[in-house]
């Protein structure tokens, strides 16, 4: 946020593709050096649609792993890994609340 693209002085015309690429790279934390190589800490592989919050929301609604994989286009291993975390959280909450009943 707060990054503004200024065209180079040698740009003879304003290139909208360059602006869109800069905005996309800034949003995704993709930083490159002057030769175009990725800096350390850049994250290219993470998908927005495969975040753990949306997967946990679908698991909470009772969707199956197969259906979540089909809807979000994530890998099965990602969904199963998050499902394992979700199940552990649910078990922990059940154990905490069972003492109150």
C-alpha positions in Angstrom: 0.0 0.0 0.0 1.3 3.4 -0.8 3.4 2.3 -3.7 3.1 4.5 -6.7 4.4 3.7 -10.1 6.3 6.4 -11.9 7.2 5.7 -15.5 10.9 5.8 -16.4 12.1 8.9 -18.2 13.0 6.9 -21.2 9.4 5.6 -21.6 8.2 7.2 -24.8 4.6 6.3 -24.0 2.7 5.2 -20.9 2.6 1.4 -20.8 -0.5 0.2 -18.9 0.8 -3.4 -18.8 3.8 -2.1 -16.8 1.5 -0.4 -14.3 -0.7 -3.5 -13.9 2.4 -5.7 -13.4 3.8 -3.3 -10.8 0.5 -3.3 -8.9 0.2 -7.1 -9.1 3.8 -7.5 -7.9 3.3 -5.0 -5.0 0.1 -6.7 -3.9 1.6 -10.2 -3.9 4.9 -9.1 -2.2 6.9 -10.0 -5.3 10.1 -8.0 -5.2 12.8 -8.2 -7.9 16.3 -6.8 -8.3 17.4 -4.7 -11.2 18.0 -7.8 -13.3 14.5 -9.1 -12.8 15.5 -11.9 -10.3 13.3 -12.6 -7.3 14.5 -11.3 -4.0 14.5 -13.5 -0.9 11.1 -13.6 0.8 9.0 -13.3 -2.4 6.1 -15.6 -2.4 4.9 -16.7 -5.9 3.3 -20.0 -5.1 0.6 -19.0 -2.7 -2.9 -18.8 -4.2 -5.5 -16.5 -2.9 -8.3 -19.0 -3.3 -6.5 -21.7 -1.3 -6.1 -19.7 2.0 -6.7 -21.5 5.2 -9.7 -19.3 6.3 -11.8 -20.2 3.3 -11.0 -23.9 3.6 -11.8 -23.9 7.3 -15.1 -22.1 6.6 -16.1 -24.8 4.1 -15.1 -27.5 6.5 -17.2 -25.9 9.2 -20.2 -26.0 6.8 -19.7 -29.7 6.4 -18.2 -29.8 2.9 -16.1 -32.9 1.9 -12.5 -32.6 1.0 -13.3 -33.6 -2.6 -15.8 -30.9 -2.9 -13.5 -28.2 -1.5 -10.7 -29.3 -3.8 -13.1 -29.1 -6.8 -14.5 -25.7 -5.8 -11.2 -23.9 -4.8 -8.9 -25.7 -7.2 -6.4 -26.5 -4.4 -4.4 -29.6 -4.0 -5.7 -32.4 -1.8 -2.7 -32.3 0.4 -3.3 -28.7 1.2 -6.9 -29.3 2.1 -6.1 -32.4 4.2 -3.3 -30.5 6.0 -5.7 -27.7 7.0 -8.4 -30.3 7.8 -6.0 -31.9 10.2 -5.4 -28.6 11.9 -9.1 -27.8 12.0 -10.0 -31.2 13.5 -7.3 -30.7 16.2 -8.7 -27.3 17.1 -12.2 -28.7 17.3 -11.1 -31.5 19.6 -9.3 -29.1 21.8 -12.4 -26.9 22.0 -14.6 -29.9 22.8 -12.2 -31.0 25.6 -12.2 -27.4 27.1 -15.9 -27.1 27.0 -16.7 -30.6 28.2 -15.7 -29.6 31.8 -18.5 -27.0 31.9 -21.3 -29.4 31.2 
